[in-house]
Amino acid sequence: MARIKASARVRTGVAAVCTLLFAAALTGCAQGPRAAASTPAPSYASGYFDRAPCVDRIGRCFDATIGGQPVEVIATREEFERLRTQLRALNGGVRDVYWIVRRPLGRAAALDVKTFANDFGRASVGDPREEADVAVYALDGQDLESETEHVASPDVRIGGRPAVVQQETLTQDTLPPGRYAFAIKYLGRANWDRKWVFLTVQ
């Protein structure tokens, strides 16, 4: 499994917040080990439907690690609501954060994102079809260096071909200290899912 390096793709957000899209090079991720905390997001989550558990795309249907640390579910509504209030004050665009990395991460380790198929979502979403995309929201106004790049977007097609969009490419291979939200988009062979994750870089 490879680390995410300067192949990251970045979009600039509003004010001091930058959104980065990473194309994670995840060799062997289809057969990789399950993350330590593969519990599906709880039933308090918005849009929960137990007969179609992946349809609301809040991260139940795959597992992930960041910097070798498990991405854990926020198990109680009380903790979720406390974090949601905090995040709304930092960035109104960050939503549905049902996941967390409990321990602070190192500046380079924070870019080491790995995703894994899990038993809960394999039938609905499937094993990985391609690398995961990770959108990173810097919540404390961290300065992120980037350069403009044009890339094909597999989710948007014009005349049957992927649309080309403008993004920013990360030119650093570490993240500055502070709080972040990661939106990890898992692209499976049958469908896709996304985890919104809160983490801290020290």
Disulfide bonds with the S-S distance in Angstrom:
Cys54-Cys61 1.78
